[in-house]
Amino acid sequence: MSKPVESEEWFQVAEAFEASGLTQKEFSAQRGLLLSTLQSWVYPVSVKVVVA
C-alpha cells in the first residue's frame, strides 16, 4: 500500500488501525507503512476524535 498523504486518507487508516485489534507494529507491517509514520498519525487523529 502506498502511503496515504491526504488527511482524510490518514483518518481512514487510523480508524482501520483502531478497528483491527492489531498492535501498531503488526498493522504497519501488514499495510507496508513505517511504524513511526503510523504512530505520528494515529495519535493526532485519536485526539481529534475525542476533542471533536
N, C-alpha and C positions, 0 to 999 in steps of 0.2 A: 504494500500500500504506500502510495506516495504521501508525504507529509501534508496534511491539510494546512492551508495558510489563512483562510478566512475565519473570522471569529465564530460564525455560525457553524462552520465545519468542525471547529475545535470544540464547540459546545456539544455537538453530537458525539464526538469522540469521548469527551468527558462523561457524558450520560451513558454511553455504551460501556465505558470502564466501570462506572458505579453499578450498573445492572449486571455486569459479567460475573461478579463474585470472585474474580481473579485478583492476584496481587498486582501491583503496578509493574513489577518485573515480568510476570507472566504475560500480562496484557500487552505491554510494549513489545515483547518478543514476538507474540502472535501477529501483531499489526506491523511489525518492521519499523518500529519507532525507537528512538533513543529514550532510555528511561528518564533522563534528565529533561527531555523535551516534554514527555507526558506529564511529569511532575510539575513543570512550570505552567502547564495549562489546567491540570486537574484542580489544584488549589484555588486559583483565581476564579474559576468557573463555579466551584462549590461555594465559595464565599459570596459570589454574585447571586446565586440562587437563594441562599439563606437570607441575605440582606434585602433582596427584591420583594 
